[in-house]
Amino acid sequence: MFTVFGHSGSAERRELSSDHLHLALGRSCHHRSGYVDINVKMGLVFGLLWLFNIFLEGIHCQGVYAPPTVRIIHSGHACNIEEERYTERVYTIREGETLELACLVSGHPRPQIRWTKTAGSASDRFQDSSVFNETLRIIRIQRHQGGRYYCKAENGLGSPAIKSIRVDVYYLDDPIVTVHQSIGEAKEQFYYERTVFLRCMANSNPPVRYSWRRDKEFLSQGSDKGVEIYEPFFTQGETKILKLKNLRPQDYANYSCIASVRNVCGIPEKNVLFKLSNKTASPTIKLLVEDPIVVNPGQSVTLVCVTSGGEPTPTLTWVRNTDELSKKSRLNGGTLTLPAISMEEAGVYSCVASNNVGNPAKKSTAIVVRGLKKGRFWITPDPYHNDDNIQIGREVKISCQVEATPPEELLFSWLKNGRPLRSSERMVITHTDPDVQPGTTNLDIIDLKFTDFGTYTCVAVLKNGGIPEVSIDVNISSTTVPPELTVPRGKSPMVVQEGDTVDLQCLVSGKPKPIILWSRADKEVPMPDGSLQTESYDGVLRIVNVSREMTGTYRCATSQYNGFNVKPREALVELTVQYPPVVEPVFTEIRQGLGRAFTLNCRVLRAHPSKVLKYEWKLGTRLLTMGQFDQRDETDYHVRALNREGYGEYTCEVTNEAGAGACRFLVTGRAYAPEFYYDTYSALWQNRPRVYGFKLQWTQQNPLSVDRIVAYRLGMKQTGQSRWWEQEIPMEGAIAKGELITHNLTELIKPEAYLVRLTPITRFGEGDSTDRIIRYSAPVNPHLREFQCSFEDEAVCMFTQDKTDDFDWTRHSAATRDTKYTPNTGPSSDRAGSKQGFYMYIETSRPRLEGEKARLLTPTFNVAPKSPYGTVTAAPTYCFGFYYHMYGKHIGALNAYLRQKGHSGSDSSLWNLVGNQGDRWKQAKVNIHPIASFQLVLEGIRGPGIEGDIAIDDVTIEEGECKDPPPNSKCFFLFIPGNS
């Protein structure tokens, strides 16, 4: 008795009978756990197929595990694929189309696939990240995305398999014509008896080819004595120069530059027209503005630029300091408006006019936005005395500095106790000082007297007003003293833990108090905010979320600003950041069977402080052992014989004053996941209308790492459904590494797909599961999954020539085909891009005549009965697809027909196409609905000349509606035709 999966979706148990294919379990080579019965009614074909599978199992037994192999194929819009050295390819694609590359791999376990733009260095990313699946797809590819792409496959066996393909993106930009006069021939009229150069340039890949036309006449070297066509040496191959020597009246004409890449990738030629006349001139412009323009913030500024000459009419653009304009600026022709201008928008604005004649014209003006920035002050005691204090009878200087725009409008004035102060012999006011930067005023008080004590105010304004003034108050009195700098007791060294917020503090005395400048004692090391120096007005440097990298010595120093201009006072603060131990491994899973011995190891990488480190080993919450590190930086825990209570999470906690770090180990007896085998014949086709079978094969990952696997739990459900069916598959004896296990699934309902889950079971319990989806892929005939022919074998998949046509299709490859007499027709490779690959084509050279036909017939296919009584209840649907190549100016027509048994003389038209379709392979797909045994007919008709070869490749027939995208690969299947 066993469980089978029936039509209703529920699991039922039934006795095996001769009417069903047995549900059987096989182990590779041995077949110890199961058997397979073949019903005689199922026929000789199915029996041979089963024997073929047994033969395959024998092959797999010799070595199921295999390192990966890689092959790259393409689909989508390949213009051309050329073979390179070492069998790598160059894939050519037109810019803006979709790049699609598929990486086909073999090997067991199933290899993981990764696409990169390099061979795997640190710069292996393209777009945003690498692609971790079989297909690389770039929609609307751009020129910068060309390059070499690598597909890397690895499964842990041997070296990774790597293949690469070079993607070449083809494009052609619109050409541009620029016109220049010869140098040194300054005549009154621009082109009178001048030599003129017309330069044409277009960006392209592959290199562009240029041609010139004057009105409707094509120009070539030597065709006109007044015309010379050449490539300049310094840009050879990029631009073409048309030189008109000593301009003549007939040279005033329309000139066209035609840029072409010879229709490569189907890229059409592009042209540009330039009209040369006696009025043609380079651009000239005028600026209707002042220079410079001085405005206040918030005002609206309008810049007007007009053309004063130039033919053709120049185009006008504005730039600011060679950069783009601000987003709020408005541009209308040559008029630029800057509403509510800010100081950040000040700069040089340039109007540029271009008409591709001569050099662009450029004129500039500067916009100056008036403004004052709050200034600073400093006090300088008498420099001729060692005492930095302010004393009666000595000199003292008060300096005031303000940033002004424009600087020449800056005006200073001084007040004492609110009253205006004028320069005198003892109160000397100066507005320039060669030792400091512009915008500084000084007040020198000579022979300080008691009556000089008071509040002095520096006032800065701009001429003509409109900008708020800036004033700075400085108090001079007997209490004005130079600064002193100290570190508070207990504030150095500072010991904190990582992640805390810490305040480094320096106390500053004196009046007025200066700004404190914080920096690292090592001047090359940046501060926590990334700067080399940080200002503080209260002497406190706050560091939030302090890290271990911030450990070190910090310097606080007085600034000359807002205080005394004396030798800076300095102090040092030590900061020590403690952090918990950093250990490894952070987490490790260890799989062990019962009764085995193993060792856990926890290592300390770094910690601060690192002298007193303690450790505790726990299993769950139970303490196992504890201790203190001596000279070693690691600790071990040994398990001599694992029992059931020994499974669980082990923790080694290492602690210091700052906290704890932990190594964690999950010790489990869970079996590793099974590895489904993908490289075998997938389905066991049964000669029954409603059900199908599937041959499930797998190996076990690391079967000896845990207890013996006693069974597998097989779960299965239809995709899209929620209900699972389950059964256990018992195992006898230990499973060897690499042993292939087989289990046949039957009674699967057509055309449903199933999600299969396989879970190993040991004494510990369930192990890791593996899922895969089984998809129904019905054949045209009961013993086939699909029909696909790429004409690689001489038998051409049992295609035949129609005896009633005028001539035959020919099997050829690009490597052997002679295109000497018809170079502009036919494919340069097969559909997969290989010059050695084969395809079928019609040869239209003599003695072929226009209208003659060649017909190629597929084998005859049976239509599988849809009812148990052997009758067709409804017309099935198949997808008929093929690739075609129709390139040449004499292409005739390509037609496809459906021919059915019992419908003699009445082939049904399915598809037709006439005329040149470009030098590329394209795909056709059409749904067909035969009701009897059928053939497909491919008919090529010769056009009016010899450049009319038509080719076909990769013919496919699949059950079901046509789906997109088209298949990526060229596969070959054994085909056994049905009876007609």
PyMOL commands that set and color helices and strands:
alter all, ss='L'
color gray80, all
select helices_A, chain A and resi 40-61+85-87+143-145+233-235+249-251+264-266+343-345+407-409+450-452+548-550+644-646+796-798
alter helices_A, ss='H'
color red, helices_A
select strands_A, chain A and resi 2-5+11-14+25-27+66-76+78-83+89-94+99-108+112-116+135-138+147-154+161-172+176-181+196-201+204-205+209-214+217-219+227-230+239-244+254-260+270-275+281-287+293-295+301-311+315-320+330-332+335-338+347-354+361-369+371-381+396-405+410-416+419-421+427-430+440-445+454-462+470-476+481-486+494-497+502-505+507-511+516-520+534-536+540-543+552-558+563-564+570-584+587-591+598-608+614-619+622-628+634-639+648-656+659-668+674-676+683-684+691-700+711-718+725-730+741-749+754-762+765-766+770-774+787-789+800-801+810-813+838-842+853-857+878-886+893-900+908-914+922-928+934-941+950-959
alter strands_A, ss='S'
color yellow, strands_A
deselect
rebuild
show_as cartoon
